[in-house]
Structure formats: structure tokens, C-alpha cells
Amino acid sequence: MSKKSIIIFLFTIFCAVGFSQNKLTDSLKQQLDITKDDTSRVLVLTNLGMQYRNTNPDSSIYFSEKALALARQIKFRRGEAFALSTIGIALREKGDLPGALKLQIQGLQIAEPNNYAIEAAFCLRRIGLVYMDLKDYPNALTYLYKALYKQESVLYKRGMTIEYMNLGMTYEYMSQPDSALFYIQKAESGKELIEDLYPEVNRVFGNIYAKKGDQQLALFYYNKGIETGSKLNDYRTISFIYSDAARMFRESDQPDSSIAYAKKGVAYGQMASYKKGILFSSTILSELLDSTNPKEALYYYKIATAAKDSLFGAGNIKTIQTIIVQEQERQKDIELAKTAYQNRLKQYGLLAGLGIFLIIAFILYRNNRQKQKANKVLEATLTDLKSTQSQLIQSEKMASLGELTAGIAHEIQNPLNFVNNFSEVNTELIDEMQQEMDKGNLADAKAISNDIKDNEQKINHHGKRADAIVKGMLQHSRSSSAIKEPTDINKLADEYLRLAYHGLRAKDNFFNAALKTYFDDSIGDISIIPQDIGRVMLNLITNAFYTVTEKRKQMGEGFEPVVSVSTKKSGETVEIKVKDNGNGIPQKVLSKIFQPFFTTKPTGQGTGLGLSLSYDIIKAHGGELKVETKEGEGSVFIIQLPNN
């Protein structure tokens, strides 16, 4: 196997199927003996650390720290992020939540600026799991969904399957069994990708059915998880399963069974140094044995207290809060810098536009004083006005393009990174293949050629991804042909809803809103200029997202932003509605909203041209643009187009 093939194999080792943990660990140790001090050795050491995470966290930290030191020595940033995240996992298993959170954030600060999507997803996932340990489930979901989106962007199916499992686990903790069952079933469908984590999948299934009151089915999955965990020496998950089963028996008034399972939970937790499993099981034992065996109850109470102090002691919680505040401040500083830069650009544009208008006003004034040249000057001024109008319209179009670009530009970098990386790999593989052919080793040369072929397919796949993204952006940014064509209005509306949403998500990681669509399938194609109507939809949808976001800032987490898009055929007219549950439009300014340069947004955040241009576009199509609003409850913008 070639050097580059070894690196690719090691980086995707988590996808290995059919290996027992011992066999995989032995394979990695053998690879370590023949690997030099380079990037491949960093990956071998880190993967060894991963293999020990559930059985021996100290060994996991040992191998991962060696990987971290080597990665920093050879300036292998991807490996450094990977190793930091792996050490963080082991610290979490040992109960050091502050240390785990700190290292995951350090890894994320390396991975995100360098567009290391998989490593960034690893760190985001494990930050979410720390929040899960702290029972901060909303923040846990936020980070787990971010990790899922990262892995979807590079089609990393194993990572996506793990995220389904973690989301199912989180929703189960939140006592939302239906949502939990939805995600854990998605994880179950990809179980061949996560055989090393399959005991955890069975544990979540067991907890879901325990909450649904089906003790027999819950016990079936608990036993299945214990069986698969024993084969993998996964003492951590086994401890957790025994703890969950003990809780189920306790809640169903079966104290003897609960005590038996809880004792096993403590034993397996101690084997894996797993503080959470020890805490949960020993707490159950101290409470159940209090009336029958006070001495033994006291013994387990002391164990529970020690585990709880180690995990959630005042010092740990204070340290975690400090780390979280520091990270939030860092993210806030980044966003403030972005906003300030964008506001400056907008202000410069407005000042330039004002200067143009002042010049035009001066020319008109001077021409009024020079009557003998009035006709020629008026013609020139009219030409200037038309040019200025075109520039302003193009400026607004480019502003809407910017909304989309913010959301998808980073996606172009991902396929380009893959194309560049696999191209470099192929160059080295071709050299190695030629060497093998010169030696007469045709079998090795053929094996290398297969690697080259696989890499070429990946280059082709990611090249097409980049091509599709660029074509979509060009389609939006090109000048309108002014030629109407039959267009599926439902498809157009759905496309611009998703583009606007992901564009804002890319600029603001904390932005979120529920999206609803109600499309009339009987409409069919209607004759419109798709680029122009698309810009109108993008403007209305972006405004809707802005108003619900502002309302959420005022009302806090209790408010759920909702934006809906619907279509309806009504006689000779087709209606498109964009509805939000924001603050609505004050009645005193309602009559001005379609006027050029009028905006309700703060200075520097809007040009006041979006609705004006949208109104003109709809009028040019022979339609109407109307608004219905109620202060404090929301607004509905209604586009009415001829159905011809």
C-alpha cells in the first residue's frame, strides 16, 4: 500500500466495518511500528487514542497527546485539531468536563478557519455532548445540528449516522420519545457504519420504550446493548445500560431487579473509570438500600458523592461557565467585526448615491439658469438619471446576491479542497505506480491504479458539486433577459426559501426559524421572468427572516420564529404569500413601504430599495404586490400574478 493510500485509510478508519476492537487496535499498533514521524503517524496515534476511549481513557489520553505533540512539531494543523478533540473525548469520559470543553473549542478554532469540515464536525459534536452532560439540551441540539450540517456538506455518512444517534439520545433525555425514535431509527438504518457504537443505539432504543411503558421491549434492547458491548469491551456503555435498566425497574416498583442492575452498573463504570455511570447507579443503590441496609447504602452514597463532585463540583461548573462566556465573547467579536465592515460598505454606497443626486441637482439648477442650452442639458441629465437608476437596481440585485453568497460561498471551498487534495495524491500515486512498473510489480501497480481511479471519480464528483454551485450563483446574478418563460412557481418559491434560509444561517450561526410551505399543485407553469420574480421572493423572504429575528431578540427563547410561503390558484390569478409572525408594520408607515429609499431598518442595515424594486417588477408583470399586517402579530406580503 502506498504512503498516500495509508493516510487516506487511516483518516477514514472510523468507517471500518467487521473489526473487533482488539483486532483493530492490534492492526493500528502494527501500523505504528512501520510508520515514520509524519502525518500518517499522527493519524495512527490519534486513532489508537479513539479505540481506547470507552475502555481505558488514560491510554486514550497517552496516545492522543503523543499525536498532538507530533502534529505541532510538523505543523500538521488538521492532525492537531483531530488530536485535541480526541483528548477532549477521553477527558469527558473521565469526568473532566471543563478540560473536555476547552480542548474541543481549541480544536474548533483550528478546524473552522481552515475549512476542515470533518474535524470541525467532531469538535462541534463533542461540545454538544458536554452540554448534554450538563443537561443544557437546547445548546446540545444546536451544536449537534451544526455537526450534522458540516458532515452533510462533505457526504460523510458515518458522521451523519453518529449525529442521528446523538440527536435521538438528546430528544430522549428531553422526554420527547417520538422525535427520539425518529432519529434513532435513522441511526439504526446505517448501523453497518457504526458497529463500534451499536451498543449505544440499543441503549437509546431501550430508554425510549421504557418511557413509552413497554418494559419487555426495553429490556430486549438493553440486553442486546449489553451483548454487543461485551464483544467490544465497551464497559462505559454497558455501565450506562445497567444504570438505565435499574432506573426502569425502580420506576416500575421492582427494587430487587433495580438493585441487581445498579450494582453491575457501578462495577462496569469503575472498570471504565466512567463517572456518569458510577454516579447514576450508586445514587439508585444509596436510595433503595437506605431502609433495608443502611451501611451498604452509606457506602454507595459516598461513591455517588465523590463521582458527583468530580463531574459537577462548584469549581468545575464555574470553570465551564468561564469557558462558555469566553467562547461566546469571541464569537460575538467576530460577528460585530463583520457587521461593522458591512455597515461601512453600505454607508459608503449611500454617501456615493447622495453625492450623485447632489451633482444631478446642481446640474439641473445650472441648466435652469442657462435657458439657451436647456434642451441639450435636459437630455444629458435624463441619460444620467437612467444610468443612475440602472446602477441602483444592479446594486440592489448584488445585495441580494450577497445574501446568497454568504450562505453558499464556503460550500464552494469544500469541493475545491477535495479536488486539490486528491489531485496531489494522484500525482504521487502515479510516480509510485511508475516505479512499481519499472520493477515489474504489476500487481502493486494495478492496485495503485485502482486508487488513482477511485480518486479521479471523487475529483469528478466534487468538481460537479462546485460547478453546480457556481451555475446557481450565475443564474441569480445575471441580468434579466426580460423574456417571459413557462416556470414552475412552486419550485421557484421553494428554492428561494431554502437559499435565503441557508444564506442567513451561514452569516448567523444562532439564527433559526421554522419554515412552512403550502403549495397548490394544480397551478402548473405560469409565464414569468424567473430571475425577476425570484429576486422579489428573495427580498420578501429575507425581510420576513429579519423581522422574526428582531422579535426573538426582544422576547427571548420562548418565542418561536415562523416563516411560511404558500401558493394558490384563484381563477385567472396566482397568489404567492410570504407570511411571518414578527412585530408587524406600524400603521403610520404602512403607506410608505413601497416608496424608494424608505426603510424601517436601522441606519446602515437597509437601502430602502428592495420593496420598491419588487413592487415595480410585479407591476411590470401585470400583477399586484400587497401587504396585510397586524402590529405585534406579523405580516403577509401577497403577490398576485396573471395565470397565462
Buried (B, 14 or more C-beta within 10 A) or exposed (E): EBBBBBBBBBBEBBBBEEBEBEEBBEBBEEBBEEBEEBBBBBBBBBBBBBBBBBBBBEBBBBBBBBBBEBBBEEEBBBBBBBBBBBBBBBBBBBBBBBBBBBBBBBBBBBBBEBBBBBBBBBBBBBBBBBBBBBEBBEBBBBBBBBBBBBBBBBEBBBBBBBBBBBBBBBBBBBEBBEBBBBBBBBBBEBBEBBBBBBBBBBBBBBBBBBBEEBBEBBBBBBBBBBEBBEEBBBBBBBBBBBBBBBBBBBEEEBBEBBBBBBBBBBBBBBBBBBBBBBBBBBBBBBBBBBEEBEEBBEBBBEBBBBBBBBBBEEEBBEBBEEBBEEBEEEEEEEBEEEBEEBBEEBEEBBEEBEEBEEEBEEBEEEBEEEEEEEEEBBEEBEEBBEEBEEEBBEBBBEBBBBBBBBBBBBBBEBBBBBBEBBEEBBEBBEEBBEBBBEEEBEEBBEBBBEBBEBBEEBBEBBBEBBEEBEEBBEEBBEEBEEEBEEBBBBEBBBBBBBBBBBBBBBBBEEBBBEBEBEBBEEBEEBBBBBBBBBBBBBBBBBBBBBBBBBBBEEEEEEBEBBBBBBBBBEEEEBBBBBBBBBBBBEEEEBEEBBEBEBBBBEEBEBBBBBBBBBBBBBEEBEBBBBBEBEEEEBBBBBBBBEBE
